[in-house]
Amino acid sequence: MATDKQIEQPYPMPPGNEDDFFWNWARWLPEGVGVRSYTVVPDEGLAVAEDSIDGLVVRALISLDDAVQDGSITQAFCTILTDQTPPRKHSRAISFVARKNVGA
């Protein structure tokens, strides 16, 4: 499930589309530090159908609402607490731009 794929940001996404997106926390955490807990919070116009974690990689199935206007930019935020004492809080976002003609 882990992925190191870099995506263009903002990621062009057709309204009504859904796909898996990943936050690989190994890029930002020191070696030996793990994730105690996480949340994925989307902006209005985005929806998270499901999410999971595998090691240091958080996955979310994200969709863009049909009503989002072409060219609008939205974000989904992944926030974690580390397993350090005391825990550290980190947050990263993936940006999306609504593009009705992607893949046309």
Biotite code that builds the C-alpha atoms (Angstrom):
import biotite.structure as struc

atoms = struc.array([
    struc.Atom([0.000, 0.000, 0.000], chain_id="A", res_id=1, res_name="MET", atom_name="CA", element="C"),
    struc.Atom([2.891, 2.419, 0.617], chain_id="A", res_id=2, res_name="ALA", atom_name="CA", element="C"),
    struc.Atom([3.597, 4.838, -2.177], chain_id="A", res_id=3, res_name="THR", atom_name="CA", element="C"),
    struc.Atom([6.282, 7.408, -2.834], chain_id="A", res_id=4, res_name="ASP", atom_name="CA", element="C"),
    struc.Atom([4.517, 8.801, -5.910], chain_id="A", res_id=5, res_name="LYS", atom_name="CA", element="C"),
    struc.Atom([4.742, 12.583, -6.059], chain_id="A", res_id=6, res_name="GLN", atom_name="CA", element="C"),
    struc.Atom([1.649, 14.324, -7.379], chain_id="A", res_id=7, res_name="ILE", atom_name="CA", element="C"),
    struc.Atom([1.268, 17.698, -9.041], chain_id="A", res_id=8, res_name="GLU", atom_name="CA", element="C"),
    struc.Atom([-0.278, 20.238, -6.668], chain_id="A", res_id=9, res_name="GLN", atom_name="CA", element="C"),
    struc.Atom([-2.887, 21.416, -6.995], chain_id="A", res_id=10, res_name="PRO", atom_name="CA", element="C"),
    struc.Atom([-3.896, 18.022, -8.369], chain_id="A", res_id=11, res_name="TYR", atom_name="CA", element="C"),
    struc.Atom([-6.330, 18.402, -11.309], chain_id="A", res_id=12, res_name="PRO", atom_name="CA", element="C"),
    struc.Atom([-9.458, 16.391, -10.487], chain_id="A", res_id=13, res_name="MET", atom_name="CA", element="C"),
    struc.Atom([-12.760, 16.188, -12.349], chain_id="A", res_id=14, res_name="PRO", atom_name="CA", element="C"),
    struc.Atom([-15.836, 16.820, -10.182], chain_id="A", res_id=15, res_name="PRO", atom_name="CA", element="C"),
    struc.Atom([-17.540, 13.522, -9.346], chain_id="A", res_id=16, res_name="GLY", atom_name="CA", element="C"),
    struc.Atom([-14.242, 11.645, -9.519], chain_id="A", res_id=17, res_name="ASN", atom_name="CA", element="C"),
    struc.Atom([-12.711, 9.700, -6.608], chain_id="A", res_id=18, res_name="GLU", atom_name="CA", element="C"),
    struc.Atom([-9.255, 8.257, -6.099], chain_id="A", res_id=19, res_name="ASP", atom_name="CA", element="C"),
    struc.Atom([-6.815, 7.108, -3.417], chain_id="A", res_id=20, res_name="ASP", atom_name="CA", element="C"),
    struc.Atom([-4.359, 9.687, -2.108], chain_id="A", res_id=21, res_name="PHE", atom_name="CA", element="C"),
    struc.Atom([-1.433, 9.096, 0.245], chain_id="A", res_id=22, res_name="PHE", atom_name="CA", element="C"),
    struc.Atom([0.569, 10.966, 2.864], chain_id="A", res_id=23, res_name="TRP", atom_name="CA", element="C"),
    struc.Atom([3.908, 9.202, 3.391], chain_id="A", res_id=24, res_name="ASN", atom_name="CA", element="C"),
    struc.Atom([5.045, 10.495, 6.788], chain_id="A", res_id=25, res_name="TRP", atom_name="CA", element="C"),
    struc.Atom([8.466, 8.828, 6.400], chain_id="A", res_id=26, res_name="ALA", atom_name="CA", element="C"),
    struc.Atom([9.373, 11.931, 4.356], chain_id="A", res_id=27, res_name="ARG", atom_name="CA", element="C"),
    struc.Atom([8.883, 14.243, 7.347], chain_id="A", res_id=28, res_name="TRP", atom_name="CA", element="C"),
    struc.Atom([9.472, 12.207, 10.520], chain_id="A", res_id=29, res_name="LEU", atom_name="CA", element="C"),
    struc.Atom([12.828, 11.308, 12.029], chain_id="A", res_id=30, res_name="PRO", atom_name="CA", element="C"),
    struc.Atom([13.861, 7.672, 11.720], chain_id="A", res_id=31, res_name="GLU", atom_name="CA", element="C"),
    struc.Atom([12.350, 5.524, 14.455], chain_id="A", res_id=32, res_name="GLY", atom_name="CA", element="C"),
    struc.Atom([9.355, 7.828, 15.058], chain_id="A", res_id=33, res_name="VAL", atom_name="CA", element="C"),
    struc.Atom([5.897, 6.354, 14.438], chain_id="A", res_id=34, res_name="GLY", atom_name="CA", element="C"),
    struc.Atom([2.333, 7.587, 14.134], chain_id="A", res_id=35, res_name="VAL", atom_name="CA", element="C"),
    struc.Atom([0.117, 7.195, 17.215], chain_id="A", res_id=36, res_name="ARG", atom_name="CA", element="C"),
    struc.Atom([-3.053, 8.580, 15.610], chain_id="A", res_id=37, res_name="SER", atom_name="CA", element="C"),
    struc.Atom([-4.212, 10.438, 12.504], chain_id="A", res_id=38, res_name="TYR", atom_name="CA", element="C"),
    struc.Atom([-7.168, 12.341, 11.044], chain_id="A", res_id=39, res_name="THR", atom_name="CA", element="C"),
    struc.Atom([-8.018, 13.269, 7.462], chain_id="A", res_id=40, res_name="VAL", atom_name="CA", element="C"),
    struc.Atom([-10.175, 16.398, 7.161], chain_id="A", res_id=41, res_name="VAL", atom_name="CA", element="C"),
    struc.Atom([-11.387, 17.606, 3.752], chain_id="A", res_id=42, res_name="PRO", atom_name="CA", element="C"),
    struc.Atom([-12.443, 21.126, 2.771], chain_id="A", res_id=43, res_name="ASP", atom_name="CA", element="C"),
    struc.Atom([-16.052, 21.694, 1.728], chain_id="A", res_id=44, res_name="GLU", atom_name="CA", element="C"),
    struc.Atom([-16.592, 20.132, -1.694], chain_id="A", res_id=45, res_name="GLY", atom_name="CA", element="C"),
    struc.Atom([-14.356, 17.142, -0.959], chain_id="A", res_id=46, res_name="LEU", atom_name="CA", element="C"),
    struc.Atom([-15.401, 13.913, 0.740], chain_id="A", res_id=47, res_name="ALA", atom_name="CA", element="C"),
    struc.Atom([-13.369, 11.145, 2.343], chain_id="A", res_id=48, res_name="VAL", atom_name="CA", element="C"),
    struc.Atom([-15.147, 7.810, 1.809], chain_id="A", res_id=49, res_name="ALA", atom_name="CA", element="C"),
    struc.Atom([-12.581, 5.811, 3.774], chain_id="A", res_id=50, res_name="GLU", atom_name="CA", element="C"),
    struc.Atom([-9.110, 6.151, 5.224], chain_id="A", res_id=51, res_name="ASP", atom_name="CA", element="C"),
    struc.Atom([-6.483, 3.865, 6.731], chain_id="A", res_id=52, res_name="SER", atom_name="CA", element="C"),
    struc.Atom([-2.876, 3.758, 7.870], chain_id="A", res_id=53, res_name="ILE", atom_name="CA", element="C"),
    struc.Atom([-0.122, 1.265, 7.083], chain_id="A", res_id=54, res_name="ASP", atom_name="CA", element="C"),
    struc.Atom([3.047, 2.026, 9.034], chain_id="A", res_id=55, res_name="GLY", atom_name="CA", element="C"),
    struc.Atom([3.832, 5.642, 8.214], chain_id="A", res_id=56, res_name="LEU", atom_name="CA", element="C"),
    struc.Atom([1.539, 5.936, 5.174], chain_id="A", res_id=57, res_name="VAL", atom_name="CA", element="C"),
    struc.Atom([-1.989, 7.330, 5.500], chain_id="A", res_id=58, res_name="VAL", atom_name="CA", element="C"),
    struc.Atom([-4.369, 6.544, 2.629], chain_id="A", res_id=59, res_name="ARG", atom_name="CA", element="C"),
    struc.Atom([-7.671, 8.298, 1.933], chain_id="A", res_id=60, res_name="ALA", atom_name="CA", element="C"),
    struc.Atom([-10.262, 7.650, -0.770], chain_id="A", res_id=61, res_name="LEU", atom_name="CA", element="C"),
    struc.Atom([-11.185, 11.228, -1.744], chain_id="A", res_id=62, res_name="ILE", atom_name="CA", element="C"),
    struc.Atom([-13.922, 12.470, -4.067], chain_id="A", res_id=63, res_name="SER", atom_name="CA", element="C"),
    struc.Atom([-14.726, 15.906, -5.444], chain_id="A", res_id=64, res_name="LEU", atom_name="CA", element="C"),
    struc.Atom([-18.387, 16.971, -5.383], chain_id="A", res_id=65, res_name="ASP", atom_name="CA", element="C"),
    struc.Atom([-20.112, 17.527, -8.754], chain_id="A", res_id=66, res_name="ASP", atom_name="CA", element="C"),
    struc.Atom([-21.156, 21.028, -7.649], chain_id="A", res_id=67, res_name="ALA", atom_name="CA", element="C"),
    struc.Atom([-17.580, 22.317, -7.242], chain_id="A", res_id=68, res_name="VAL", atom_name="CA", element="C"),
    struc.Atom([-16.946, 25.019, -9.836], chain_id="A", res_id=69, res_name="GLN", atom_name="CA", element="C"),
    struc.Atom([-14.275, 24.519, -12.483], chain_id="A", res_id=70, res_name="ASP", atom_name="CA", element="C"),
    struc.Atom([-10.982, 26.048, -11.307], chain_id="A", res_id=71, res_name="GLY", atom_name="CA", element="C"),
    struc.Atom([-11.882, 25.955, -7.600], chain_id="A", res_id=72, res_name="SER", atom_name="CA", element="C"),
    struc.Atom([-9.085, 24.842, -5.280], chain_id="A", res_id=73, res_name="ILE", atom_name="CA", element="C"),
    struc.Atom([-9.788, 22.685, -2.231], chain_id="A", res_id=74, res_name="THR", atom_name="CA", element="C"),
    struc.Atom([-7.563, 20.803, 0.195], chain_id="A", res_id=75, res_name="GLN", atom_name="CA", element="C"),
    struc.Atom([-7.577, 17.656, 2.292], chain_id="A", res_id=76, res_name="ALA", atom_name="CA", element="C"),
    struc.Atom([-5.507, 17.810, 5.475], chain_id="A", res_id=77, res_name="PHE", atom_name="CA", element="C"),
    struc.Atom([-3.856, 14.868, 7.181], chain_id="A", res_id=78, res_name="CYS", atom_name="CA", element="C"),
    struc.Atom([-2.869, 15.510, 10.789], chain_id="A", res_id=79, res_name="THR", atom_name="CA", element="C"),
    struc.Atom([-0.930, 13.043, 12.910], chain_id="A", res_id=80, res_name="ILE", atom_name="CA", element="C"),
    struc.Atom([0.253, 12.670, 16.474], chain_id="A", res_id=81, res_name="LEU", atom_name="CA", element="C"),
    struc.Atom([3.602, 10.916, 16.791], chain_id="A", res_id=82, res_name="THR", atom_name="CA", element="C"),
    struc.Atom([4.422, 8.150, 19.235], chain_id="A", res_id=83, res_name="ASP", atom_name="CA", element="C"),
    struc.Atom([7.090, 10.335, 20.843], chain_id="A", res_id=84, res_name="GLN", atom_name="CA", element="C"),
    struc.Atom([6.891, 11.536, 24.466], chain_id="A", res_id=85, res_name="THR", atom_name="CA", element="C"),
    struc.Atom([5.460, 14.085, 24.440], chain_id="A", res_id=86, res_name="PRO", atom_name="CA", element="C"),
    struc.Atom([3.646, 13.474, 21.139], chain_id="A", res_id=87, res_name="PRO", atom_name="CA", element="C"),
    struc.Atom([4.298, 15.899, 18.298], chain_id="A", res_id=88, res_name="ARG", atom_name="CA", element="C"),
    struc.Atom([1.508, 17.136, 16.014], chain_id="A", res_id=89, res_name="LYS", atom_name="CA", element="C"),
    struc.Atom([2.169, 17.432, 12.273], chain_id="A", res_id=90, res_name="HIS", atom_name="CA", element="C"),
    struc.Atom([-0.180, 18.377, 9.433], chain_id="A", res_id=91, res_name="SER", atom_name="CA", element="C"),
    struc.Atom([0.174, 18.240, 5.641], chain_id="A", res_id=92, res_name="ARG", atom_name="CA", element="C"),
    struc.Atom([-2.297, 19.046, 2.864], chain_id="A", res_id=93, res_name="ALA", atom_name="CA", element="C"),
    struc.Atom([-2.977, 17.843, -0.642], chain_id="A", res_id=94, res_name="ILE", atom_name="CA", element="C"),
    struc.Atom([-4.499, 20.530, -2.875], chain_id="A", res_id=95, res_name="SER", atom_name="CA", element="C"),
    struc.Atom([-7.008, 19.806, -5.633], chain_id="A", res_id=96, res_name="PHE", atom_name="CA", element="C"),
    struc.Atom([-8.178, 21.978, -8.504], chain_id="A", res_id=97, res_name="VAL", atom_name="CA", element="C"),
    struc.Atom([-11.534, 21.163, -10.132], chain_id="A", res_id=98, res_name="ALA", atom_name="CA", element="C"),
    struc.Atom([-11.031, 20.524, -13.842], chain_id="A", res_id=99, res_name="ARG", atom_name="CA", element="C"),
    struc.Atom([-14.122, 19.413, -15.732], chain_id="A", res_id=100, res_name="LYS", atom_name="CA", element="C"),
    struc.Atom([-12.139, 18.554, -18.868], chain_id="A", res_id=101, res_name="ASN", atom_name="CA", element="C"),
    struc.Atom([-9.373, 16.364, -17.321], chain_id="A", res_id=102, res_name="VAL", atom_name="CA", element="C"),
    struc.Atom([-8.902, 13.293, -19.485], chain_id="A", res_id=103, res_name="GLY", atom_name="CA", element="C"),
    struc.Atom([-11.237, 14.630, -22.168], chain_id="A", res_id=104, res_name="ALA", atom_name="CA", element="C"),
])
